Amino acid sequence: MSTNSTLAPEIVTQLRKNVRGQVLTDTPSRGRYATDASIYQQFPLGVVIPESASDIEAALAIAREHQIPILPRGGGTSQCGQTTGVALVLDNTHFFRKSLQIDPEKGVAEVEPGMVLDHLNAELKKHGLWFPVDVSTSAQATIGGMAGNNSCGSRSIAYGNMVHNVLGIDAWLADGSIAQFGNFASSTGKAKQLGQFVQGLANQLQPEIEAHFPKVMRRVAGYNLDVFHPQSELPYTPDGSVNLSHLLVGSEGSLAYFKSLKLKLAPLPQHKVLGVVNFASFYKAMDSAQHIVKLGPTAVELVDRTMIDLARTNPSFKKTIETALIDSQGRTPEAILLVEFSGESQAPLLEKLKSLQTLMGDLGLPGSVVAMPDASMQKNLWEVRKAGLNIMMSLKGDGKPVSFIEDCAVPLESLAEYTQALTDVFAKYGSRGTWYAHASVGTLHVRPILDMRRDGAQKMRAVAEEASELVRKYKGAYSGEHGDGLCRGEWISWQFGPKITEALAQIKQAFDPSNLFNPGKIINPPKMDDASYFRFPPDYKVIPLKPSLDWSAWNVQNNPVTEEITAAGSGGDPALGLAKAVEMCNNNGHCRKFDAGVMCPSYRVTRDEKDLTRGRANTLRLALSNQLDTQDEHSPLGSDAIKEVMDLCVSCKACRRECPTGVDMAKMKIEFLHAYKKRVGHTIRDWLVAALPKYAPMISNIPGLPTLLNLRNHLLPVAKLQEWLMGISAQRSLPIWKKETLWNDKAILQKLQYSPAELNQDRKGVVLLADTFNAYFENENLQAAIQVLTAAGYRVHIPQKTTQAKTSSSSHCSKEFCCGRTYLAAGMVDQAKETLGELVHYLAPYAQAGIPIIGLEPSCLFTLKDEALVMGLGDQAVTVSKQAQLLEEFLAAQAKDNKLTLNLKAATRPVLFHGHCHQKAFAAVTPALELLKLIPNANPELIESSCCGMAGSFGYESEHITVSKQMAEMSLLPAIRKSPDSWVVADGTSCRHQITDGTKRDAVHIAKILAAHLQ
């Protein structure tokens, strides 16, 4: 767990002088690059973020001068420890990620190694092309990393592995020269010399190669010494020629540093159909694969019962995975196979589906196939399959599915026997495996559940040894897809024997005589169970602390066989569950995405690892285990190191839903703020934001004061003074105080008061929360909601304190309740609990009576469904949470049940809808769109966007104004500008403010557009 190996100060100075990009040497930054998606952790010496090829050349030269190891890094999602090392890490993903050339006619593209696969395919789509090595981490995986690993993907049965799709690589060698690796016959210079050297080895060892190289397509161990005498069932090249770039594919950055890669493209399939075969027996699923592949599918992918069950408990995946089941209400099948057919026209593919159904009937499983010709349904299901590994890692407790034998590949006819034998091995050591992946090519990813903090390492060694015997028995490959790294490097000599192992070392020596490139990978690797490399070594300890929220649901242990978890709070976490919640991040990098969902808004702007959910979780884990040297160990949460990573977290809650392992960074930020503000104190701005619900009634009731305060938006000197005094940006307008509010209209308020019994008559009563934002700044939204609900025949009750007999008798006490959201945003958990507790206590009788509790502001409403459950408010909070829902959720559900009577006139202009982050996190966007569709001719269109960038007070803060605007400009504001005549609907107060500031367009709450279309 040592973090002490660092670069000498004079080397750091030299790097910063010669490299334009960032040079990071502090412990937290190095810690964020110390792990990948494996069980290992090694602190790098430093990190360089190169801005250009010249930066890389300078870094390589300095490293060569001082004999510093170099580790090229892409998305950092390797599962075997390939991208961890005591070296100078060069992160290619910031700037070194351009497409250099696309030639649609030749079907060739040339890209820099930091190019992300999904980004490349987005560029290729307009040409009707794609790069078909479709790895499950396509939104994060870089082309350089994929080549380094020889990645494969779901459709390798049709397109081959990475090595079959790379045409050339330009790379820096250890001496700083650039060599062009391509067709051997036409190669020149250093590439030719190296190729001839390897050719000599290959010719000399041809009998050994033919005897020891596995004949399966999925073999990625060591170096491709067999490039001159191919052994795979799929040749390296269609014409049998030798391509020297294939020596670098699968080399894990240990031979050269990629400068650019030339890729073979494929026509984008015009049509796809999917048949999902349900199996009551896992063995039967495996045995059927050899017959299914004869139908000519482009993919046959496995999802096992464990993964299906975990997906059904994840709100992001539940609905989708159940579309794949024959009986979504019945028992989960033991396995399903996703069988895809693709081609130029759909009719023949539908015939293929029928053939699959016939085949399964012949195999004794009639009616076992769910036919899925719909493209959108297929896409959604593939997303669940792609998330399979991460879904499996969502198991709570210290036992986790561990990667070390998951890539063993065996001939297809032996697949069923192999999986059964390996299952017996797991049982022998008190575990069971979770299975997924590529049934079409005999590579079934399997991870036994092991506790790496206790006896996991010993069991890992024992299972690996028995698994290797099975692989040998069935003439398979021990490393079939995810590379060697730290967990399979030692098995290279077992696979190939001493002569080939020595030849691989000679290749390394020829390419990299000073051992600069990623040492310890492939050549001279450590033992897989060397605990000094583990993320959780024997001396790993969490600092005892008492968090401000209740994390006991994470403080559990699990049974590796049944996967049952112990009672909340029984897990032995000295941080009472917070550490275990943080440790759920397995570094899979799913948060490094740009094209879908919300997560992670700040990373999308900065591309910095520290502004990523993964980066924040890693920093928290290191802090909680006292591995950072920049903090007071008695206050790990409140350190400056944690402030740095939390600074741009906008508490969007997207990670709560979109992170496959459920890392809830929004709640973790509350913990940080609580600890940090306790250490440094609260600012005037903190108190202004937090206490807004307290002083808003007083401002509203003082004649002339709202008008006076509103002048700030028109007087720049006043705005500048406020910025200087309070840190509220002068570039940002402030919400407009309203003189007339619902709380000033006593006659209306009197009509909106009902007891639970009165409200519940004929089930037509609702409680409508009058939150601070819609009450004092946008009162028209409250009025519109009342109008719509009344028009639909509902009785509306507005909670107010004066209706309670035991409320304070002071006549000047504010009437309204508060959810405590503003206090939580300032880390004032005690004050939030007090105010939220009052509201929950008031609402409990209504909730117990089954009365819907409706909110207009998503951030306020979802506080009742989220934070309220971890603040010690007891069963009342749970009861209230079950009834709490947004206006659109309630009305859409009523409409679905044919209980909604609402006469709406036709829309005369288009409708755009932007979802608040918390709406997205709680799956409340679909109900909003369904409700808007009730307006004739509305045809609402969802703006595909991440966070709007306001995030409560974040977008008002002077230090965050630039990032706030950048977030909005990524997709939200451009989409609105492209539709100048449309309604823009946004339920979040801050979202509407951002839209108005950025486009000079008024966005409206859904209540307002509904009211405007009432007949």
Buried (B, 14 or more C-beta within 10 A) or exposed (E): BEBEEBBEEEBBEBBBEBBBBBBBBBBBBBBBBBBBBBBBBBBBBBBBBBBEBEBBBBBBBBBBEBEBBBBBBBBBBBBBBBBBBBBBBBBBBBBBBEBBEBEEEEBBBBBBBBBBBBBBBEBBEEBEBBBBBBBBBBBBBBBBBBBBBBBBBBBBBBBBBBBBBBBBBBBBBBEEEBBBBBBBEEBEEBBBEBBEBBBEBBEEBEEBBEEBBBEBBBBBBBBBBBBBBBBBEBEBBEEEEBBBBBBBBBBBBBBBBBBBBBBBBBEBBEBBBBBBBBBEBBBBBBBBBBEBBEBEBBBBBBBBBBBBEBBBEBEBBBBBBBBBBBEBEEEBBBBBBBBBBBBEEBEEBBEBBEBBBEBBEEBEBEEBBBBBBEEEBBEBBBBBBBBBBBBBBBBBBBBBBBBBBBBBBBBBEBBBBBBEBBBEBBEEBBBBBBBBBBBBBBBBBBBBBBBBBEEBBEBBBBBBEBBBEBBEEBEBBBBBBBBBBBBBBBBBBBBBBEBBBEBBBBBBEBBBEEBBBBBBBBBEBBBBBBBBBBBBBEEBEBBEBEBBBBBBBBBBBBBBEEBEBBEBBEBEBBBBBBBBBBBBBBBBBBBBBBBEBBBBBBBBBBBBBBBBBBBBBBBBBBBBBBBBBEBEEEBBBBBBBBBBBBBBBBBBBBBBBBBBBBBBBBBBBBBBBBBBBBEEEBEEBBBBBBBBBBEBBEBBBEEEBBEEBBEBBEEEEBBEEBBEEBBBBBBBBBBBBBEEBBBBBEEEBEBBBBEBEEBBEEEEBBBBBBBBBBBBBBBBBBBBBBBBBEBBEBBBBBBBBBBEEEBEEEEEEBBBBBBBBBBBBBBBBEBBBBBBBBBBBBBBBBBBBEBBBBBBBBBBBBBBBBBBBBBEBEEBBEBBBEBBBBBBBBBBBBBEEEEBEBEBEEBEEBBBBBBBBBBBBBBBBBBBBBBBBBBEEBEBBBBEBBBBBBBBBBBBBBEBBEBBBBBBEBBBBBBBEEBEEBBBBBBBBBBBBBBBBBBEBEBBBBBBBBBBBBE
